[in-house]
């Protein structure tokens, strides 16, 4: 498999970090490319897998933490409360307490739903530990599934 920039000669750490960085732009591109590179032997399997997994998981955490530490204070600002009244925030927090953890799981597998779901989780006070555990497990299974699919059917893809 031809790769640009002499990628195949980079250190494993640099390859993994690059795939992690690419996942911040496009998770799907990073994980399919990483698994294809692993399949062809261009990158060691663990390097590609860990780069993709950590990039996805840390990207999830970044969305959540930005909403928690930058967005949550805005919900208490009177200028924003005219658009999002505090009663609606409390109602949304209760909804997320009941259904939020399953919503996090489902959002991993529904395209286009992660950004709003992870941002909402940060805004609505979901536990950092619960968020990290759930999104970590989901990202792990997601990456394993894509890498497995690539191993099974990737020869046609590559």
Backbone bond lengths (Angstrom), bond angles and torsions (degrees), N, CA, C in turn:
res aa  C-N    CA-C-N  psi(-1)  N-CA   C-N-CA  omega(-1)  CA-C   N-CA-C  phi
1 X - - - 1.457 - - 1.521 108.32 -
2 X 1.324 116.85 125.29 1.457 121.75 179.65 1.528 110.12 -79.00
3 X 1.312 116.31 128.48 1.461 120.75 176.71 1.524 108.83 -127.23
4 X 1.334 116.74 144.79 1.470 119.86 -177.82 1.524 112.51 -79.68
5 X 1.316 115.56 169.92 1.468 124.47 171.98 1.523 113.64 64.20
6 X 1.321 119.25 17.42 1.461 120.72 -177.68 1.515 112.94 64.88
7 X 1.330 116.22 28.82 1.474 122.93 -174.91 1.523 112.77 -51.90
8 X 1.328 117.07 -38.93 1.461 119.93 -176.72 1.526 112.31 -65.19
9 X 1.328 118.01 -19.40 1.466 120.39 -179.98 1.533 112.80 -96.49
10 X 1.317 117.95 -2.97 1.462 120.78 177.94 1.524 109.71 -67.96
11 X 1.317 115.89 160.41 1.468 119.55 174.11 1.527 108.97 -67.11
12 X 1.329 116.21 157.00 1.457 120.68 177.52 1.519 112.28 -56.88
13 X 1.328 116.46 -39.27 1.468 119.88 179.44 1.529 110.78 -62.66
14 X 1.334 115.87 -42.52 1.471 119.50 -179.52 1.528 110.62 -67.28
15 X 1.332 117.03 -40.76 1.465 119.75 177.87 1.526 111.22 -62.26
16 X 1.333 116.68 -46.42 1.461 120.75 179.16 1.518 111.76 -63.02
17 X 1.332 116.77 -42.64 1.466 120.60 179.39 1.526 110.76 -64.61
18 X 1.334 116.59 -37.82 1.458 119.74 178.20 1.525 110.73 -63.92
19 X 1.329 117.26 -46.27 1.466 120.53 178.57 1.530 110.97 -62.86
20 X 1.329 116.62 -38.07 1.467 119.99 176.59 1.528 110.11 -62.43
21 X 1.315 116.67 -42.93 1.462 120.45 178.65 1.518 112.37 -64.79
22 X 1.338 116.22 -40.95 1.465 120.27 177.75 1.527 110.20 -61.94
23 X 1.327 116.85 -34.71 1.472 119.54 -179.23 1.523 111.96 -64.67
24 X 1.323 117.58 -22.81 1.466 120.19 176.90 1.527 111.25 -72.58
25 X 1.329 116.06 -21.20 1.466 121.08 176.90 1.527 109.74 -91.25
26 X 1.337 115.96 -48.62 1.465 121.09 179.19 1.522 109.43 -149.97
27 X 1.331 115.68 105.89 1.461 120.51 179.84 1.522 111.18 -59.55
28 X 1.319 116.54 -44.86 1.463 120.29 -175.88 1.523 111.18 -64.80
29 X 1.325 117.17 -42.52 1.458 120.23 178.08 1.528 110.34 -63.15
30 X 1.331 116.39 -44.20 1.469 119.91 -177.86 1.524 111.36 -62.14
31 X 1.328 117.01 -46.74 1.460 119.47 -174.77 1.528 111.46 -73.11
32 X 1.320 118.19 -35.87 1.470 118.30 177.13 1.529 110.53 -71.52
33 X 1.316 117.33 -40.22 1.457 120.27 177.74 1.522 110.94 -67.07
34 X 1.331 116.36 -44.97 1.465 119.88 178.53 1.513 112.13 -59.80
35 X 1.325 117.08 -42.85 1.463 119.74 -179.94 1.527 111.07 -69.63
36 X 1.327 117.87 -34.37 1.466 121.06 176.31 1.527 110.40 -67.26
37 X 1.320 117.13 -42.06 1.468 120.95 177.51 1.528 110.90 -62.80
38 X 1.326 116.47 -38.59 1.469 120.25 177.46 1.523 110.77 -67.52
39 X 1.323 116.31 -41.23 1.465 121.17 -179.47 1.529 111.25 -60.81
40 X 1.318 116.43 -39.42 1.464 120.42 -178.08 1.531 112.61 -84.52
41 X 1.321 117.06 -4.94 1.457 120.31 179.85 1.513 114.14 81.34
42 X 1.322 117.10 8.39 1.466 121.08 178.53 1.520 110.56 -69.39
43 X 1.312 116.32 -33.66 1.463 123.98 178.92 1.524 107.00 -130.73
44 X 1.309 116.07 143.03 1.472 119.71 175.61 1.532 108.69 -61.55
45 X 1.339 116.45 142.15 1.468 121.99 -176.86 1.524 111.60 -53.79
46 X 1.337 116.97 -48.77 1.472 120.23 -177.49 1.521 111.94 -64.83
47 X 1.317 117.08 -35.98 1.466 120.39 178.34 1.526 110.25 -62.31
48 X 1.326 115.51 -48.76 1.471 119.91 -179.48 1.525 110.75 -65.04
49 X 1.326 115.74 -46.18 1.460 119.31 -177.25 1.525 111.35 -62.83
50 X 1.320 117.22 -50.39 1.470 119.61 -178.51 1.522 112.00 -65.61
51 X 1.328 117.54 -37.67 1.460 119.88 176.84 1.521 111.35 -60.16
52 X 1.331 115.71 -47.03 1.473 120.13 -179.69 1.528 111.11 -66.71
53 X 1.330 116.36 -48.83 1.464 120.35 -178.50 1.526 111.55 -59.40
54 X 1.326 116.93 -50.89 1.464 119.43 -177.66 1.523 111.88 -65.65
55 X 1.327 116.93 -37.53 1.462 119.30 177.42 1.517 111.82 -62.47
56 X 1.329 116.00 -43.93 1.467 120.40 179.55 1.523 110.37 -65.38
57 X 1.328 116.94 -47.67 1.457 121.24 -176.49 1.526 111.30 -65.34
58 X 1.324 116.92 -43.39 1.465 119.53 179.69 1.530 111.31 -69.87
59 X 1.328 117.19 -31.76 1.467 120.01 173.94 1.523 111.54 -64.64
60 X 1.342 115.93 -41.45 1.465 120.45 175.53 1.530 110.26 -59.21
61 X 1.328 115.05 -46.36 1.469 120.30 -179.10 1.532 110.98 -62.83
62 X 1.324 117.06 -38.77 1.467 120.31 -179.71 1.529 111.35 -62.98
63 X 1.334 116.62 -43.62 1.475 119.34 177.20 1.523 110.77 -59.65
64 X 1.312 115.51 -48.10 1.455 121.80 -178.72 1.532 110.81 -60.30
65 X 1.333 116.58 -49.19 1.463 120.37 -175.50 1.527 112.34 -69.57
66 X 1.325 117.16 -35.09 1.472 118.84 175.05 1.517 110.84 -61.60
67 X 1.325 116.06 -44.47 1.469 119.34 178.38 1.517 110.96 -65.29
68 X 1.319 117.29 -39.39 1.458 121.30 -178.22 1.525 111.33 -65.32
69 X 1.325 116.48 -48.75 1.463 119.28 -170.57 1.526 114.43 -95.09
70 X 1.325 117.82 -19.78 1.464 119.58 176.34 1.532 111.73 -106.75
71 X 1.326 116.71 -40.48 1.460 120.15 -176.09 1.508 114.29 -81.64
72 X 1.331 116.82 -40.30 1.472 119.89 -176.37 1.531 112.22 -58.23
73 X 1.330 119.35 -43.67 1.470 118.03 177.25 1.535 112.99 -60.71
74 X 1.337 116.87 -29.78 1.462 119.10 178.78 1.522 111.75 -66.19
75 X 1.333 117.17 -30.36 1.468 120.17 179.04 1.532 111.85 -63.06
76 X 1.332 116.40 -23.86 1.467 120.91 -179.28 1.530 111.92 -92.98
77 X 1.326 116.61 -9.17 1.464 121.58 -179.85 1.528 109.01 -75.78
78 X 1.320 116.95 130.54 1.463 121.67 -176.71 1.523 112.92 -60.71
79 X 1.328 117.34 -30.43 1.464 119.41 179.58 1.527 111.45 -65.34
80 X 1.330 117.51 -30.82 1.457 121.40 -179.66 1.524 112.04 -89.18
81 X 1.318 117.33 -21.19 1.461 120.21 -176.92 1.528 112.62 -69.02
82 X 1.325 117.77 -17.93 1.469 117.94 175.52 1.528 110.70 -71.94
83 X 1.341 117.96 -25.02 1.468 121.31 176.41 1.524 112.07 -92.44
84 X 1.310 115.07 -35.19 1.470 120.33 -179.83 1.527 107.33 -129.14
85 X 1.321 117.56 88.42 1.469 120.68 -177.76 1.539 110.84 -61.34
86 X 1.313 115.44 148.00 1.463 120.17 -177.07 1.529 112.14 -60.93
87 X 1.338 118.25 -28.55 1.473 120.38 177.70 1.532 110.50 -63.16
88 X 1.330 116.30 -38.77 1.468 120.05 178.74 1.525 110.76 -68.93
89 X 1.314 116.58 -35.44 1.468 120.24 177.56 1.521 109.54 -64.67
90 X 1.320 117.19 -45.24 1.469 121.24 179.31 1.523 110.03 -61.66
91 X 1.330 117.33 -42.54 1.461 121.22 178.77 1.537 110.49 -62.91
92 X 1.322 116.57 -42.80 1.463 120.70 179.06 1.539 110.85 -66.14
93 X 1.327 117.12 -37.60 1.468 120.32 177.53 1.522 110.87 -62.42
94 X 1.324 116.24 -42.59 1.480 119.52 177.66 1.521 111.12 -63.22
95 X 1.331 116.50 -42.04 1.463 119.87 178.62 1.530 110.02 -61.27
96 X 1.340 115.53 -44.39 1.466 119.43 -178.04 1.524 111.43 -68.57
97 X 1.331 118.11 -31.68 1.466 120.08 175.98 1.519 111.11 -62.58
98 X 1.327 116.91 -36.82 1.467 121.10 -178.99 1.518 112.70 -80.99
99 X 1.315 117.75 -40.55 1.464 121.28 -169.93 1.521 114.14 -121.35
100 X 1.296 117.14 -3.94 1.459 120.66 -170.88 1.509 115.71 -64.89
101 X 1.321 117.20 -39.32 1.460 118.72 -177.04 1.530 111.05 -67.08
102 X 1.321 117.57 -41.22 1.470 119.75 176.26 1.527 110.08 -68.03
103 X 1.320 116.88 -34.05 1.457 120.71 177.42 1.527 110.52 -62.56
104 X 1.336 116.96 -38.30 1.467 120.65 176.67 1.528 110.73 -61.64
105 X 1.321 116.45 -42.91 1.470 120.97 179.79 1.529 109.78 -62.87
106 X 1.315 116.71 -49.49 1.460 121.10 -177.37 1.527 110.73 -62.50
107 X 1.319 117.00 -38.24 1.464 119.93 -176.08 1.527 112.66 -64.35
108 X 1.309 117.98 -25.47 1.462 120.26 177.93 1.533 110.74 -62.10
109 X 1.306 117.21 -29.83 1.459 121.22 -172.75 1.535 113.59 -108.24
110 X 1.346 117.28 4.02 1.465 121.51 178.81 1.534 107.92 -115.33
111 X 1.326 116.24 110.17 1.471 119.21 -177.77 1.528 112.30 -55.56
112 X 1.324 114.81 138.59 1.453 121.03 176.49 1.515 115.36 83.33
113 X 1.321 117.51 -1.67 1.466 119.19 -175.56 1.534 113.38 -101.26
114 X 1.315 118.04 -13.06 1.465 119.00 -174.54 1.520 112.89 -68.77
115 X 1.308 117.66 -47.32 1.472 120.08 -178.42 1.523 111.76 -55.35
116 X 1.333 119.49 -54.32 1.470 117.51 -179.56 1.529 113.33 -67.01
117 X 1.326 117.53 -35.16 1.470 119.88 -178.16 1.521 111.09 -69.74
118 X 1.322 117.33 -45.94 1.468 120.08 -178.09 1.520 111.15 -69.86
119 X 1.331 116.57 -34.16 1.459 120.03 175.74 1.526 110.08 -67.01
120 X 1.322 116.75 -44.08 1.466 120.32 177.62 1.523 110.74 -61.12
121 X 1.333 117.03 -40.88 1.465 119.95 179.44 1.529 110.53 -59.82
122 X 1.320 116.94 -41.80 1.464 120.22 177.82 1.519 112.37 -67.15
123 X 1.322 116.50 -42.47 1.468 120.80 -179.93 1.524 112.14 -66.53
124 X 1.331 116.28 -33.97 1.463 120.21 -171.16 1.527 113.47 -98.36
125 X 1.309 116.99 15.05 1.460 120.37 168.70 1.515 116.66 77.82
126 X 1.331 118.81 25.45 1.464 120.30 174.42 1.526 108.18 -62.08
127 X 1.313 116.48 143.00 1.461 121.90 178.92 1.528 110.92 -57.43
128 X 1.327 116.34 132.63 1.464 120.83 178.63 1.528 109.55 -59.13
129 X 1.320 117.32 -44.53 1.468 120.59 -178.22 1.529 110.91 -63.37
130 X 1.327 117.09 -45.59 1.472 120.15 179.18 1.521 110.17 -61.78
131 X 1.322 116.94 -43.49 1.460 120.43 179.44 1.523 110.62 -60.88
132 X 1.322 117.19 -47.69 1.458 120.75 -176.74 1.530 111.84 -64.93
133 X 1.318 116.98 -40.51 1.476 119.78 -179.99 1.531 110.04 -66.18
134 X 1.327 116.52 -49.03 1.468 119.78 -176.90 1.523 111.26 -65.06
135 X 1.318 117.53 -47.48 1.465 118.69 -178.70 1.527 111.08 -69.37
136 X 1.328 117.55 -31.22 1.465 120.01 176.32 1.516 111.83 -64.92
137 X 1.325 116.50 -45.95 1.473 120.57 178.62 1.526 110.31 -64.00
138 X 1.323 116.94 -43.21 1.469 120.20 -179.74 1.530 111.66 -65.55
139 X 1.324 117.63 -42.77 1.469 120.41 178.08 1.521 110.57 -64.25
140 X 1.333 116.68 -37.46 1.463 120.76 177.38 1.525 110.64 -60.97
141 X 1.331 117.07 -49.74 1.466 120.43 179.34 1.523 111.92 -65.24
142 X 1.328 117.36 -38.46 1.457 121.28 178.52 1.531 110.51 -60.16
143 X 1.327 115.94 -49.56 1.468 119.91 -179.39 1.525 111.04 -64.94
144 X 1.324 116.62 -43.46 1.469 119.30 177.73 1.523 111.17 -59.43
145 X 1.319 117.43 -41.54 1.465 120.97 -179.79 1.525 111.17 -63.58
146 X 1.330 117.43 -45.01 1.463 120.26 -179.02 1.529 110.14 -66.93
147 X 1.325 117.27 -43.16 1.464 120.02 178.76 1.530 110.34 -63.69
148 X 1.324 117.99 -39.46 1.469 121.14 178.54 1.529 110.00 -65.35
149 X 1.343 116.41 -45.78 1.467 119.89 178.42 1.527 111.25 -59.74
150 X 1.318 116.06 -39.60 1.461 119.59 178.97 1.532 110.15 -65.54
151 X 1.334 117.13 -39.46 1.465 119.56 177.87 1.525 111.16 -65.20
152 X 1.325 117.31 -35.91 1.465 120.93 -178.15 1.518 113.18 -77.27
153 X 1.329 116.35 -42.57 1.468 121.02 -171.37 1.527 113.73 -123.34
154 X 1.316 116.04 4.98 1.455 120.32 -171.46 1.505 116.08 -69.61
155 X 1.317 118.60 -24.41 1.457 119.54 -178.54 1.529 110.40 -57.82
156 X 1.344 117.06 -39.52 1.461 120.45 177.41 1.530 110.76 -68.31
157 X 1.336 116.26 -35.93 1.461 121.24 -178.69 1.521 110.68 -69.75
158 X 1.329 115.52 -48.15 1.468 120.43 -176.99 1.515 109.42 -69.42
